[in-house]
Amino acid sequence: MTDAILTDMQIAALTPVERRELITRLAQPLSDVIDPEFLDRMRRIRLSLMIGGSIAMIPWLAYLSMTLPDNYVAHNWPATWLGFDMLLVGFMLATAVFGYLRRQVLLFAAFTSGVLLICDAWFDLMTAGPDDIWLSVFTALVIEVPLAIFMITGVLRILRLTMTRLWLLNPGMPLWRLPLFP
């Protein structure tokens, strides 16, 4: 039974294309681990929720655009901003810790940090008073948005490197074409 096993030298002699083919043949099909009907049903439910939610948002946005006041005194204003900024700091610290430990979960923390930085810049700009607008524009353009771009593009680079290293991504394939389950 072990006569057909490849040696380390034989594996090292394989071309990258041959290695990808070998890995594909050896990979356990997902259907051996999870019921394909269950996966398909969950995928349909999730897609339906996202599509339905997106469609439901259209009349809601139209309603809000006609009914929201131009000015509003917000309750719990300090708690809102402090809570948001604490969440941002938490994800940035998680990104630093996972980066230091060199863990793949860094991808989630870094991407979330980038999205929260974009949200922070948006809300800073939209809620700034006339005396604060230039500071908000400056921090958005010089700090928050560039850092968000750095974080999100870093996630995409790490994802590409990981997929290439695992031989799941053909060189030059865009990440948006990478299937969820190879």
C-alpha positions in Angstrom: 0.0 0.0 0.0 2.9 2.4 0.7 4.7 1.6 -2.6 3.0 4.4 -4.5 3.8 7.1 -1.9 5.9 10.0 -3.3 9.2 10.7 -1.7 10.3 14.2 -0.6 12.7 14.3 -3.6 9.8 13.5 -6.0 7.6 16.1 -4.5 10.4 18.7 -4.7 10.8 17.9 -8.3 7.2 18.6 -9.2 6.4 21.9 -11.0 4.1 24.4 -9.3 1.2 23.3 -11.6 1.8 19.6 -10.8 1.9 20.4 -7.0 -1.4 22.3 -7.3 -3.0 19.3 -9.1 -1.7 16.9 -6.5 -3.0 19.1 -3.6 -6.4 19.3 -5.3 -6.5 15.5 -5.7 -5.5 15.0 -2.1 -7.8 17.6 -0.5 -10.7 16.1 1.3 -13.9 17.2 -0.4 -16.0 19.5 1.7 -19.0 17.2 1.1 -17.1 14.5 3.2 -17.1 16.9 6.2 -20.4 18.9 5.9 -23.7 17.8 4.3 -23.8 19.6 0.9 -27.6 20.0 1.1 -27.1 21.8 4.5 -24.4 24.1 3.0 -26.6 24.9 0.0 -29.6 25.7 2.2 -27.5 27.9 4.5 -26.0 29.7 1.5 -29.5 30.3 0.0 -30.8 31.6 3.4 -27.8 34.0 3.8 -28.0 35.3 0.3 -31.8 35.8 0.6 -31.3 37.7 3.8 -28.7 40.0 2.3 -30.7 40.6 -0.9 -34.0 41.1 1.0 -32.3 43.4 3.5 -30.7 45.5 0.7 -34.1 45.8 -1.1 -35.9 46.7 2.2 -33.3 49.5 2.8 -34.4 51.4 -0.3 -37.8 52.6 0.9 -36.3 53.1 4.4 -33.6 55.4 3.0 -36.3 57.3 1.0 -38.4 57.6 4.1 -35.4 58.9 6.2 -34.4 61.4 3.6 -37.8 63.0 3.8 -38.5 62.8 7.5 -35.2 63.3 9.4 -34.6 66.8 10.8 -31.6 68.8 9.7 -30.6 69.2 13.3 -31.1 66.9 16.2 -29.9 67.0 19.8 -28.5 63.5 20.5 -28.9 61.9 23.8 -26.0 60.0 25.3 -23.6 61.8 22.9 -20.5 61.3 25.0 -21.2 57.6 25.6 -21.9 57.2 21.8 -18.5 58.6 20.8 -16.6 57.0 23.7 -18.1 53.6 22.9 -17.3 53.9 19.2 -13.8 55.0 19.9 -13.2 52.3 22.5 -14.5 49.7 19.9 -12.0 51.1 17.4 -9.1 51.0 19.9 -10.0 47.4 20.8 -9.9 46.3 17.2 -6.6 48.2 16.6 -5.1 46.6 19.6 -6.3 43.2 18.5 -4.7 43.8 15.1 -1.4 44.7 16.8 -1.5 41.6 19.1 -2.5 39.2 16.3 0.1 40.8 14.0 2.8 40.4 16.7 1.7 36.7 17.3 1.6 36.2 13.5 -2.0 34.7 13.5 -4.3 34.6 10.6 -7.2 36.0 12.7 -5.4 39.3 12.2 -7.3 39.5 8.9 -10.6 40.0 10.7 -9.3 42.5 13.2 -7.4 44.5 10.6 -10.3 44.6 8.1 -12.7 45.7 10.9 -10.3 48.3 12.1 -10.1 49.7 8.5 -13.9 49.8 8.2 -14.3 51.5 11.6 -11.7 54.1 10.7 -13.7 55.0 7.5 -16.9 55.2 9.6 -15.0 57.4 12.2 -13.9 59.8 9.4 -17.4 59.9 8.0 -19.1 60.7 11.3 -16.4 63.2 12.3 -17.0 65.0 9.0 -20.8 64.8 9.1 -21.1 65.9 12.8 -18.4 68.6 12.8 -19.5 72.2 13.6 -18.3 75.2 11.6 -15.3 75.7 13.9 -14.2 72.0 13.8 -14.7 71.1 10.1 -11.1 71.8 9.0 -9.7 69.6 11.8 -12.1 66.9 10.8 -11.1 67.2 7.1 -7.4 67.1 8.1 -7.7 64.1 10.4 -9.8 62.2 7.8 -7.5 62.9 4.9 -4.1 62.6 6.7 -4.8 60.0 9.4 -8.0 58.0 9.3 -8.6 57.2 5.6 -4.9 56.5 4.7 -4.7 54.2 7.8 -7.9 52.5 6.7 -6.6 52.0 3.2 -3.3 50.6 4.7 -5.2 48.2 6.9 -7.6 46.9 4.2 -5.0 46.5 1.5 -2.7 44.8 4.0 -5.5 42.3 4.6 -5.9 41.7 0.9 -2.1 41.2 0.5 -2.0 38.7 3.4 -5.0 36.8 2.0 -3.3 36.6 -1.5 0.0 35.4 0.1 -1.8 32.8 2.2 -3.8 31.5 -0.7 -0.8 31.4 -3.0 1.3 29.6 -0.3 -1.5 27.0 0.1 -1.5 26.5 -3.7 -5.1 27.4 -3.8 -4.6 30.5 -6.0 -3.1 30.5 -9.4 -0.6 33.2 -9.8 -2.3 36.3 -11.2 -5.8 35.3 -10.2 -7.7 38.2 -8.7 -8.9 37.5 -5.1 -12.5 38.3 -6.0 -12.5 35.2 -8.2 -11.2 32.9 -5.4 -14.0 30.5 -4.4 -15.0 30.1 -0.8 -14.4 26.4 -0.8 -11.7 25.2 -3.1 
